[in-house]
Amino acid sequence: MAANYFGLVLGGKIGHRLIGRVGHIRAYATCAGIVGAAVLGHGLISWLPAWLVLRVIVGLGMMCQYMVIESWLNEQAAAKQRGMVFSGYMIASYLGLVLGQLVLVVHPQLGPELLMLVALCFALCLVPVAMTRAIHPAPLHPAPLEPLFFMKRVPQSLTAVLGAGLIIGSFYGLAPVYAAEQGLSTEQVGLFMGCCILAGFLVQWPLGLLSDRYDRSVLMRIFAAALVLASLPLAVFPSVPVEVLFGVGFLASLMQFCLYPLAVAFANDHVEAERRVSLTAMLLMTYGIGASIGPLAAGVVMKLFGGHMLYAFVCGAGVILVMLIRPKAVTHLHQVENAPLHHVAMPDSMSSSPLVVALDPRVDEQVVQEQMQTTVEPESEPESEVVADADAETEAQAEPVAGTETAEAEEHERERESETWKA
């Protein structure tokens, strides 16, 4: 999972270059083919270093596909529809995550058939793109990062995003391992994961109501503390009944999936509109770094002290967030005039790219076009080619003249010979 998240972060840097070079349709098709091959490659080899490389490739290719989809959605969505399109995109992301876990309920055997199913999905996703008659959307590129500026302006938001990455990354990577060590069957592991992810989906709407009415820095600290309390039973007891596992896991997921959206909303309240494009890229990169480190750190702790240490790791990260997020330290010196901005639900799974800001209704569409639109200028011909073309044109113009002079000389020679014969 750490390798997968690393690939997703890397894809955010490489994807826009690939799209700019070959276009959206070719980039999407290329990445779908490569990802499908990498998925099938997992069934051909069991060597761990090879799997790590394949996971990086899968993450990189999927991020490029996210960038193509988000560019297309931005091109097709009218200004008044951006909020609705963004909401639909987030719902589709969450539902895809839930349904992916429930596949294990239908097919509990962990064999190559699951890899074939994933590769089949990537093959089928090519069909609508290959059959489309729509023209290529205008290429978008992520705005440049300004890490030093944002570290000074929104340090608590970046801290919360990094902590959310550590928690969510370790959850996606190691919660199935923890559930299996609790004695759950493959079907039950899929249900447990689906239940926890569904909690993250359901909490977004009540979270939005709270976020729009109360101080977001206070809410971040409250939810971090609530996460510690909710995770404590699973962290303390090495084994718990299935009913307790599902109930406490659902409750802990309600808390952990609130941290990232709150941090994003709080950061947007303290950054000017023209910098929110760069802010989104910075937040996603910070989250990706945390999500890459989380599975590695939690995995080491679990190997040394047991599977229940996953939630001990979550508790530890939550305690650190409670200590570092200090509402009294917020000066509101740089808070924008119309703050607090309307809360927008955000996924916590890296199932979006830095280009998703083009659909975020909090970001002005004009700013998106100015900072993310790629202007394609016609390529100028190299100077050497221009000179060569000019020389060729001169020679072409000179050839008829030379031919005319030769014909006149031959005619004059024939007239002289005729006069000589007459004489």
MIKE-965724 format. One line per field, with one value per residue (C-alpha): residue number from 1; residue in three letters; x, y, z. Coordinates in pm, 1 decimal. Last residue first. Example, Ala and Ser with C-alpha at 12.3 -4.5 7.8 and 13.67 -1.06 7.14 Angstrom:
BEGIN
i	c(2_1)
aa	c(SER_ALA)
x	c(1367.0_1230.0)
y	c(-106.0_-450.0)
z	c(714.0_780.0)
This chain:
BEGIN
i	c(423_422_421_420_419_418_417_416_415_414_413_412_411_410_409_408_407_406_405_404_403_402_401_400_399_398_397_396_395_394_393_392_391_390_389_388_387_386_385_384_383_382_381_380_379_378_377_376_375_374_373_372_371_370_369_368_367_366_365_364_363_362_361_360_359_358_357_356_355_354_353_352_351_350_349_348_347_346_345_344_343_342_341_340_339_338_337_336_335_334_333_332_331_330_329_328_327_326_325_324_323_322_321_320_319_318_317_316_315_314_313_312_311_310_309_308_307_306_305_304_303_302_301_300_299_298_297_296_295_294_293_292_291_290_289_288_287_286_285_284_283_282_281_280_279_278_277_276_275_274_273_272_271_270_269_268_267_266_265_264_263_262_261_260_259_258_257_256_255_254_253_252_251_250_249_248_247_246_245_244_243_242_241_240_239_238_237_236_235_234_233_232_231_230_229_228_227_226_225_224_223_222_221_220_219_218_217_216_215_214_213_212_211_210_209_208_207_206_205_204_203_202_201_200_199_198_197_196_195_194_193_192_191_190_189_188_187_186_185_184_183_182_181_180_179_178_177_176_175_174_173_172_171_170_169_168_167_166_165_164_163_162_161_160_159_158_157_156_155_154_153_152_151_150_149_148_147_146_145_144_143_142_141_140_139_138_137_136_135_134_133_132_131_130_129_128_127_126_125_124_123_122_121_120_119_118_117_116_115_114_113_112_111_110_109_108_107_106_105_104_103_102_101_100_99_98_97_96_95_94_93_92_91_90_89_88_87_86_85_84_83_82_81_80_79_78_77_76_75_74_73_72_71_70_69_68_67_66_65_64_63_62_61_60_59_58_57_56_55_54_53_52_51_50_49_48_47_46_45_44_43_42_41_40_39_38_37_36_35_34_33_32_31_30_29_28_27_26_25_24_23_22_21_20_19_18_17_16_15_14_13_12_11_10_9_8_7_6_5_4_3_2_1)
aa	c(ALA_LYS_TRP_THR_GLU_SER_GLU_ARG_GLU_ARG_GLU_HIS_GLU_GLU_ALA_GLU_ALA_THR_GLU_THR_GLY_ALA_VAL_PRO_GLU_ALA_GLN_ALA_GLU_THR_GLU_ALA_ASP_ALA_ASP_ALA_VAL_VAL_GLU_SER_GLU_PRO_GLU_SER_GLU_PRO_GLU_VAL_THR_THR_GLN_MET_GLN_GLU_GLN_VAL_VAL_GLN_GLU_ASP_VAL_ARG_PRO_ASP_LEU_ALA_VAL_VAL_LEU_PRO_SER_SER_SER_MET_SER_ASP_PRO_MET_ALA_VAL_HIS_HIS_LEU_PRO_ALA_ASN_GLU_VAL_GLN_HIS_LEU_HIS_THR_VAL_ALA_LYS_PRO_ARG_ILE_LEU_MET_VAL_LEU_ILE_VAL_GLY_ALA_GLY_CYS_VAL_PHE_ALA_TYR_LEU_MET_HIS_GLY_GLY_PHE_LEU_LYS_MET_VAL_VAL_GLY_ALA_ALA_LEU_PRO_GLY_ILE_SER_ALA_GLY_ILE_GLY_TYR_THR_MET_LEU_LEU_MET_ALA_THR_LEU_SER_VAL_ARG_ARG_GLU_ALA_GLU_VAL_HIS_ASP_ASN_ALA_PHE_ALA_VAL_ALA_LEU_PRO_TYR_LEU_CYS_PHE_GLN_MET_LEU_SER_ALA_LEU_PHE_GLY_VAL_GLY_PHE_LEU_VAL_GLU_VAL_PRO_VAL_SER_PRO_PHE_VAL_ALA_LEU_PRO_LEU_SER_ALA_LEU_VAL_LEU_ALA_ALA_ALA_PHE_ILE_ARG_MET_LEU_VAL_SER_ARG_ASP_TYR_ARG_ASP_SER_LEU_LEU_GLY_LEU_PRO_TRP_GLN_VAL_LEU_PHE_GLY_ALA_LEU_ILE_CYS_CYS_GLY_MET_PHE_LEU_GLY_VAL_GLN_GLU_THR_SER_LEU_GLY_GLN_GLU_ALA_ALA_TYR_VAL_PRO_ALA_LEU_GLY_TYR_PHE_SER_GLY_ILE_ILE_LEU_GLY_ALA_GLY_LEU_VAL_ALA_THR_LEU_SER_GLN_PRO_VAL_ARG_LYS_MET_PHE_PHE_LEU_PRO_GLU_LEU_PRO_ALA_PRO_HIS_LEU_PRO_ALA_PRO_HIS_ILE_ALA_ARG_THR_MET_ALA_VAL_PRO_VAL_LEU_CYS_LEU_ALA_PHE_CYS_LEU_ALA_VAL_LEU_MET_LEU_LEU_GLU_PRO_GLY_LEU_GLN_PRO_HIS_VAL_VAL_LEU_VAL_LEU_GLN_GLY_LEU_VAL_LEU_GLY_LEU_TYR_SER_ALA_ILE_MET_TYR_GLY_SER_PHE_VAL_MET_GLY_ARG_GLN_LYS_ALA_ALA_ALA_GLN_GLU_ASN_LEU_TRP_SER_GLU_ILE_VAL_MET_TYR_GLN_CYS_MET_MET_GLY_LEU_GLY_VAL_ILE_VAL_ARG_LEU_VAL_LEU_TRP_ALA_PRO_LEU_TRP_SER_ILE_LEU_GLY_HIS_GLY_LEU_VAL_ALA_ALA_GLY_VAL_ILE_GLY_ALA_CYS_THR_ALA_TYR_ALA_ARG_ILE_HIS_GLY_VAL_ARG_GLY_ILE_LEU_ARG_HIS_GLY_ILE_LYS_GLY_GLY_LEU_VAL_LEU_GLY_PHE_TYR_ASN_ALA_ALA_MET)
x	c(2719.2_2389.0_2560.5_2717.7_2384.7_2223.2_2508.1_2462.9_2085.8_2143.0_2381.7_2129.2_1859.6_2095.0_2181.8_1811.9_1730.3_2013.3_1899.3_1542.9_1654.9_1859.5_1559.2_1330.1_1575.1_1621.1_1274.2_1326.1_1673.1_1531.5_1257.9_1515.1_1727.3_1425.2_1327.8_1683.0_1683.4_1351.6_1472.8_1788.4_1584.4_1374.6_1005.5_791.6_556.3_206.3_117.8_-86.4_-195.4_-230.9_-513.3_-430.0_-356.8_-579.7_-855.9_-874.6_-871.2_-1163.9_-1353.4_-1328.4_-1234.3_-1488.4_-1695.0_-1414.9_-1426.8_-1091.3_-954.1_-978.3_-666.4_-441.3_-562.8_-848.4_-900.7_-623.5_-837.0_-973.5_-1249.9_-1365.4_-1706.8_-1729.1_-1790.8_-1912.1_-1645.0_-1606.4_-1498.5_-1626.6_-1356.0_-1060.0_-878.8_-520.8_-503.2_-740.5_-494.5_-517.3_-301.4_-609.5_-738.6_-432.8_-384.8_-46.1_-144.1_-473.3_-295.9_-28.6_-299.0_-470.2_-146.5_-96.9_-454.3_-417.3_-93.8_-275.4_-543.2_-288.4_-131.9_-420.1_-224.5_53.6_353.4_653.1_483.4_206.2_456.0_648.2_326.8_210.3_526.9_520.9_144.8_156.2_457.0_294.3_-37.2_149.3_333.7_10.5_-167.4_110.4_95.8_-281.6_-261.9_3.3_-190.7_-504.7_-313.6_-169.4_-522.0_-630.6_-373.9_-588.8_-878.1_-673.8_-582.8_-712.7_-1061.6_-927.6_-701.8_-994.2_-1195.4_-903.4_-839.4_-1207.4_-1222.4_-907.2_-1008.9_-1365.0_-1277.8_-1105.3_-1408.8_-1674.7_-1413.0_-1372.3_-1748.9_-1763.9_-1465.0_-1625.5_-1945.9_-1784.6_-1525.7_-1777.6_-2007.8_-1715.9_-1606.7_-1270.8_-910.8_-586.1_-772.7_-612.3_-601.3_-950.1_-1096.5_-899.1_-1009.8_-1323.6_-1143.7_-855.5_-1093.4_-1296.8_-980.0_-904.2_-1269.3_-1257.3_-926.2_-1050.1_-1379.0_-1195.6_-995.4_-1318.7_-1495.6_-1866.6_-2161.4_-2037.7_-1827.6_-2113.8_-2348.1_-2073.6_-1994.4_-2360.8_-2324.3_-1980.3_-2052.1_-2227.1_-1930.4_-1675.2_-1908.8_-1941.1_-1562.8_-1588.1_-1875.3_-1701.9_-1386.4_-1577.4_-1788.1_-1476.5_-1311.9_-1631.5_-1623.3_-1255.6_-1327.6_-1274.4_-1050.9_-924.7_-600.6_-804.9_-946.5_-596.8_-469.3_-772.3_-708.9_-348.0_-330.0_-652.3_-619.1_-245.9_-309.9_-610.2_-418.0_-89.6_-270.7_-500.1_-193.2_-39.0_-366.8_-393.8_-37.6_-96.9_-408.5_-219.2_61.3_-172.3_15.1_375.4_379.4_169.3_431.2_721.3_548.0_452.9_367.1_332.6_-19.8_-118.6_-161.7_-476.8_-497.6_-792.5_-1042.0_-988.3_-1287.5_-1595.7_-1685.2_-1634.3_-1590.9_-1235.4_-1320.7_-1638.8_-1458.0_-1132.0_-1296.8_-1369.8_-1000.1_-938.8_-1234.8_-1110.6_-768.8_-942.0_-1143.1_-832.4_-659.1_-958.1_-949.5_-581.2_-684.7_-804.8_-1125.9_-1399.4_-1584.3_-1922.2_-1818.3_-1475.0_-1646.0_-1788.4_-1456.9_-1466.5_-1827.5_-1728.2_-1437.8_-1646.6_-1924.6_-1679.9_-1540.2_-1884.7_-2008.7_-1705.6_-1761.0_-2130.7_-2051.6_-1800.0_-2052.4_-2316.0_-2074.6_-1947.0_-2296.4_-2332.2_-2003.2_-2092.4_-1932.5_-1798.4_-1439.6_-1406.8_-1536.2_-1283.3_-990.6_-1109.7_-1125.8_-780.1_-624.9_-784.4_-637.5_-290.3_-340.0_-434.5_-116.5_109.6_-62.8_-47.1_318.2_408.9_225.6_416.0_748.4_654.2_535.4_872.8_1050.1_821.5_884.4_554.7_546.9_285.8_-25.4_101.3_180.1_-192.0_-223.6_78.0_-72.4_-401.0_-213.1_-12.9_-321.9_-524.3_-229.2_-190.4_-563.7_-588.0_-279.3_-402.4_-744.3_-609.0_-338.8_7.0_255.2_35.0_-130.4_207.1_335.0_16.2_54.3_414.3_384.2_50.2_164.9_446.1_197.1_-15.5_292.6_396.7_45.0_77.4_422.5_286.5_0.0)
y	c(3191.4_3015.5_2744.9_3008.1_3189.6_2865.3_2795.3_3142.1_3092.5_2756.1_2914.3_3191.2_2930.7_2734.2_3049.5_3140.7_2791.9_2808.1_3150.3_3024.9_2719.0_2934.8_3156.9_2858.2_2714.9_3036.2_3026.7_2669.9_2760.1_3050.8_2829.0_2567.7_2833.3_2965.6_2616.1_2553.6_2881.5_2795.9_2446.6_2586.7_2835.0_2561.5_2587.6_2748.8_2524.5_2656.4_2760.0_2539.1_2739.6_2512.1_2608.8_2560.4_2907.5_3135.1_2881.0_2779.8_3142.9_3214.6_2917.4_3055.0_2786.5_2694.8_2501.9_2243.6_2109.8_2251.1_2158.8_1797.6_1865.0_1777.6_1418.0_1219.4_879.0_957.4_775.2_1035.9_1169.9_1532.2_1671.0_2048.4_2289.4_2634.8_2895.7_3025.5_3277.4_3540.8_3795.2_3558.9_3472.4_3596.6_3731.2_3465.1_3437.8_3059.4_2973.3_2937.8_2658.9_2444.9_2142.0_2000.1_1816.5_1676.6_1574.7_1388.8_1206.6_1103.0_964.1_759.1_632.3_527.3_343.9_169.8_88.8_-96.4_-237.5_-485.4_-695.8_-788.0_-635.6_-652.5_-718.9_-471.2_-195.8_-252.3_-252.5_71.8_250.0_113.6_151.5_514.5_637.8_632.4_771.9_1054.8_1146.1_1124.3_1358.6_1614.6_1587.5_1626.4_1930.6_2099.1_2039.5_2183.7_2486.9_2561.8_2591.7_2781.6_3057.4_3297.7_3264.7_3381.2_3130.3_3126.1_2978.7_2732.3_2581.5_2523.3_2350.2_2122.7_2038.3_1961.7_1735.9_1547.8_1492.1_1367.1_1021.9_930.6_1000.2_802.9_532.0_493.1_444.4_181.1_-3.2_9.4_-147.8_-401.8_-515.4_-520.4_-748.9_-972.8_-1020.9_-868.2_-994.7_-817.7_-576.4_-234.6_-96.0_-215.4_-63.0_263.3_333.3_527.9_729.8_823.5_907.1_1128.6_1322.5_1374.2_1468.2_1730.3_1875.2_1906.9_2056.0_2325.6_2418.7_2423.3_2675.0_2593.6_2642.9_2549.2_2259.7_2114.9_2104.0_1965.9_1693.3_1590.7_1541.2_1377.2_1116.2_875.2_828.7_772.4_522.9_343.1_298.8_125.4_-101.9_-195.7_-286.2_-502.3_-662.6_-753.0_-897.0_-1090.5_-1251.4_-1343.3_-1500.7_-1308.7_-1459.4_-1137.0_-1187.2_-1152.4_-820.6_-688.4_-790.0_-628.8_-311.0_-299.9_-109.6_87.8_172.8_252.8_501.3_648.9_711.8_839.5_1046.2_1196.9_1293.4_1464.5_1646.2_1756.0_1888.2_2067.6_2229.9_2332.9_2492.0_2706.5_3030.8_2947.9_2596.2_2728.1_2982.2_2740.6_2471.3_2685.1_2422.7_2518.4_2491.1_2152.5_2131.0_2130.0_2027.2_2171.4_1892.5_1652.8_1641.7_1439.5_1155.8_893.1_527.3_484.9_661.4_460.2_130.7_184.1_131.6_-224.6_-317.2_-164.9_-356.7_-680.9_-627.3_-602.4_-918.1_-1104.3_-1010.7_-1143.9_-1469.0_-1514.5_-1651.7_-1511.5_-1715.8_-1502.4_-1426.1_-1267.9_-1134.4_-1037.3_-825.2_-625.5_-444.0_-310.1_-205.6_21.7_186.3_238.0_389.3_637.7_750.5_770.0_989.0_1219.4_1256.7_1324.1_1595.7_1757.6_1749.4_1914.7_2182.9_2249.3_2282.2_2661.3_2712.9_2455.5_2112.2_1957.3_2086.5_2033.8_1678.7_1609.7_1742.8_1539.9_1220.1_1271.9_1351.1_1046.3_833.2_972.0_889.6_533.5_489.7_605.2_390.6_79.2_141.4_185.6_-138.3_-320.3_-200.2_-317.2_-651.0_-700.9_-634.5_-893.7_-1185.7_-1370.0_-1355.3_-1428.1_-1335.4_-988.9_-935.7_-940.6_-612.7_-466.5_-558.6_-390.2_-84.1_-59.4_-93.6_157.3_398.6_387.0_422.6_726.4_890.5_821.2_971.0_1274.4_1390.5_1257.1_1510.2_1727.0_1420.7_1261.5_1581.9_1620.4_1268.1_1285.2_1499.1_1367.1_1020.1_1036.9_1094.0_802.6_583.0_658.4_567.8_230.1_169.4_237.2_0.0)
z	c(-9759.7_-9710.3_-9501.3_-9275.5_-9230.9_-9115.0_-8868.7_-8716.4_-8680.4_-8507.6_-8255.9_-8169.1_-8106.0_-7875.4_-7679.5_-7637.9_-7505.2_-7250.7_-7122.0_-7078.5_-6875.7_-6640.9_-6580.8_-6523.9_-6266.1_-6065.5_-5907.6_-5790.6_-5666.7_-5469.9_-5323.2_-5221.5_-5055.1_-4865.1_-4751.5_-4630.4_-4439.2_-4274.8_-4190.2_-4030.0_-3828.7_-3673.9_-3750.7_-3485.1_-3290.3_-3267.4_-2913.8_-2681.8_-2379.3_-2081.5_-1849.7_-1483.5_-1346.3_-1554.8_-1615.2_-1250.0_-1136.5_-1369.6_-1227.2_-873.5_-623.8_-355.9_-613.6_-646.5_-1003.6_-1122.3_-779.3_-894.7_-1103.6_-808.5_-852.6_-704.1_-546.5_-297.0_-39.8_197.3_-26.9_18.3_113.7_66.3_353.8_250.8_316.6_669.4_566.8_320.1_401.8_395.5_717.9_711.5_1067.9_1199.9_1493.6_1539.3_1842.0_2062.8_1835.4_1908.8_1683.9_1786.7_2107.0_1977.3_1655.3_1853.3_2050.1_1725.8_1581.8_1897.3_1889.9_1525.7_1612.0_1897.7_1640.2_1430.0_1747.7_1755.4_1503.9_1743.4_1922.5_1688.5_1355.4_1432.9_1518.6_1194.4_991.8_1154.3_1042.4_687.3_641.2_761.1_561.7_217.4_345.9_519.1_200.0_1.6_244.3_210.2_-170.6_-168.2_59.5_-155.3_-477.5_-318.6_-191.4_-535.2_-676.3_-366.8_-419.9_-629.0_-384.4_-86.0_182.2_539.8_496.8_238.2_506.0_742.2_468.0_378.8_745.0_801.5_494.0_610.7_973.0_929.8_790.7_1116.9_1335.6_1148.9_1094.9_1470.8_1507.5_1232.0_1379.6_1725.5_1595.9_1361.5_1615.3_1899.8_1700.6_1600.6_1960.5_2061.9_2060.6_2147.5_2377.4_2430.2_2074.7_1976.7_2293.7_2243.7_1887.2_1984.7_2254.1_2024.3_1739.1_1972.2_2056.9_1687.0_1626.8_1902.1_1780.3_1423.1_1547.5_1744.1_1433.2_1232.4_1455.7_1440.2_1203.6_854.2_982.7_1186.2_886.3_661.3_914.3_908.9_529.3_524.4_792.6_556.6_321.4_596.2_760.2_426.1_432.5_770.6_665.1_339.5_529.5_777.4_503.2_303.7_615.0_686.6_342.1_386.2_723.4_1045.8_1312.9_1471.4_1277.6_956.0_1078.2_1154.8_811.0_644.2_851.5_727.5_399.8_400.8_770.4_755.6_475.9_657.7_979.8_835.6_572.8_835.9_1038.3_735.5_668.2_1032.4_1031.8_700.7_845.7_1159.2_957.1_741.8_656.2_747.7_605.2_315.8_211.3_252.1_46.9_-253.5_-513.5_-878.7_-1023.6_-1156.1_-1534.6_-1741.0_-2106.2_-2302.5_-2349.6_-2639.5_-2869.7_-2791.5_-3025.5_-2757.9_-2852.1_-2719.5_-2394.1_-2339.9_-2412.6_-2222.7_-1883.0_-1995.3_-2000.5_-1657.7_-1517.2_-1672.8_-1512.2_-1173.5_-1243.5_-1358.4_-1034.5_-841.4_-1040.2_-952.7_-612.9_-281.5_-265.5_-106.1_-431.9_-354.4_-13.9_-144.6_-410.7_-119.5_-77.1_-432.9_-383.0_-93.4_-276.6_-590.4_-381.4_-228.9_-563.8_-728.7_-444.0_-481.1_-856.6_-809.0_-555.1_-791.7_-1077.9_-857.8_-738.1_-1090.7_-1239.0_-1230.4_-1418.5_-1683.3_-1659.9_-1981.7_-1968.2_-1592.8_-1627.9_-1903.2_-1701.4_-1402.0_-1606.2_-1757.9_-1419.7_-1258.9_-1538.6_-1469.0_-1100.2_-1193.6_-1396.1_-1114.7_-854.1_-1072.2_-1160.5_-793.0_-714.1_-989.0_-850.3_-501.3_-640.6_-810.2_-480.2_-311.2_-550.2_-606.0_-985.6_-1251.0_-1055.1_-965.2_-1334.1_-1405.6_-1216.3_-1398.0_-1736.8_-1648.3_-1521.4_-1845.1_-2064.4_-1863.8_-1861.2_-2238.5_-2299.7_-2072.3_-2223.6_-2578.2_-2502.7_-2316.5_-2556.3_-2644.9_-2501.5_-2279.0_-2129.6_-2053.5_-1896.2_-1690.3_-1554.5_-1437.3_-1123.8_-996.7_-1095.7_-840.7_-558.3_-680.4_-719.0_-362.1_-251.4_-424.1_-277.5_72.1_0.0)
